[in-house]
């Protein structure tokens, strides 16, 4: 009896030590590994369809991995110079904007108060200048870190290839080591799949599509710094509650104020389309069984962004959702309440 207890304690201690060592070993590439797993979840349906026709796991996984690699690398070759030049343009533009004239045009009542107009101009000019400078510095830092980014991308692609190819074996292995009865395992896996799909497809994929639709209006109707506004629209579209309107409405308003009525109307049309596409895509892409509460998703995304960077948009809500899943399992309740509430 004592020998069995001692052996069990010894195994637990060894496992704990090895787990900690593995964490420190993989800490610098851990987010890349997690991102690879997330991509597997997204592209698994496509892999299943392709593998049924080809009937060769290595070939099917390789085809999707190469396609994904092209999606990452080819746009980067064109986007990096564009983002750099757009950042410089924004910085230069911010230095030359006449905020006093713009404020007086928007608020004619301030024409009689030169002091107030000048104060508002100084505040806006200082804010936008600092924001523009920070944007330029951020882009510069990312350009310097390109070799590291290439290494991280390599880890993502290798993780994606092998996990996509062996995902069934991986799932079976995870099931085998989980210390839960079979019924609990099934509930946990089903809830995990539905919550992950809700976050990825319901927020990230739909938000990406919304931002891209709004960007068509930016490029077609000649909005300045269209690429930067596209990135902002995508981020705003991914964020729950906020939406792309916070980006395209000011741009459309500026077009109307500057006398470019056609461009203002065009950007407004594409902006409205980007907001309404959610009503058509969500029933198609998102399971109706489980939807994350909008407040939880928003808090998770903001916290995840601060902790993990851009990948936190996905990881933050998932971490909160998994916590709720395990809490409800612990309390032996059905999956209801916060996770099941509609957006």
Buried (B, 14 or more C-beta within 10 A) or exposed (E): EEEEEEEEEEEEEEEEEEEEEEEEEEEEBBBBBBBBBBBBBBBBEBBEEBBEEEEEBEEBBBBBBEEBBEEEEEEBEEEBEEBBEBBBBBBEEBEEBEBBEBBBEEEEEBEEEEEEBEEBBEEBBEEBBEEBBEBBEEBEEBEEEEEEBEEBBEBBBBBBBBBBBBBEEBEEEEBEEEEEEEEEBEBBBEBBEBBBBBBBBBBBBBBBBBBBBBBBBBEEBEBEBBBBBBBBBBBBBBBBEBBBBBBBBEBBBBBBEEEBEEBBBBBBBBBBBBBEBBEEBBEEBBBEBBBBBBEBBBBBBBBBBEEBEEBBBBBBBBBBBBEBBEEBBEEEEEBEEBBBBEB
